[in-house]
Amino acid sequence: MKKKLNIPRFKNEEREREFWSKINLSDYFEPVDFENVSFPNLKPSTETISLRLPERLLSQIKILANRMDLPYQSLMKVFLAERVEREMNLKK
């Protein structure tokens, strides 16, 4: 360790974000100071949305999900992610 890093108490998230954006951790730590960590239970941030679908489409999605033994919302996320990835690759 090079020098001690004093972390203040923050009034809000904005102040904390500002503090960390100005810090260069290499001024305080050597590479040997770090260790690998794992966050196995960390889940990506999600946002709840409301989406209106035709009843027939939703029914078909539920049938497919049932065949795959998946919750239908999970299957919809997979379908959306695959399509977005495909579209993003086409735009490059």
N, C-alpha and C positions, 0 to 999 in steps of 0.2 A: 504494500500500500504506500502510495506516495505522500499524500496528506489527507487529513481527516475531512470528510464531507459532512457538514452540518446541515441537516434538513430541517427547515422551520415548520411550524404548524401553519396550515393554510386556511384562509377564511373561506375559500370556495375552490371549486375545480379549475376555474379560469386562472386563478393565481398559481395553483400548482402546475398547471400546464405551462404557464409562462416561465416559472422557475426551471422546470426540466428542459425547456427548449433552449435555455441559455447555458446549461451545464454541459461540459465536455468530460465524460467519465474517465477518459484517458489521463486527465489531469490528476485524478484521485486514485486510480487503480492500475495495477500491472496485469498483463494477461494471466499470470499465475494466480492472481487473486480470485479469478472466476472459476465456477464449477458448473457442470451441466446439471440442469434441472428438468423435471418432467411435470406437466400439468395434465394428467390423464382425465380429469373430470371437467376440464375447461370446455365450455360449449360456445360456439360462435354466437354472436349477438343476433337476435332475431327481432322482427317487428311484426306484430299482428296486423293483418289487413282484412278487409271485407271485400269479397269478390263474388259478384253475381255470375252464375253459370247457368246455361240452359239445363233443365232437369235431365234431359236425355244424355247430355255430355257428362254430367256428374254421375249419373247411373252407370254409364260405360266405364268411367274411371274407377268407380267402386268395384265393378265386376273384375276389371283387370287387376286391381290391387288385391282383391280376394284371391284370385288365381295365383298371385305371386306371394301371398301370405304377408302382405304389407299393409300398414294403415294407408288409407287413400290420400291423406294429406302428404305423407312422405313420398308417395309415388308422384303426386303432382309436383313436389319440389324437385324430384329427380328429373321429371320431364322438362320442367322449366329451366333447370340448370343446364341440361344437355342442349336444349334449343338455344339458349342465350350464348353458350360457348360456341356453338356452330355458327351463329350469326356474327359473333365477335371475330371469329377467324375469317369469315368471308369479307369483313370490312377492312382487313389489314392490307 
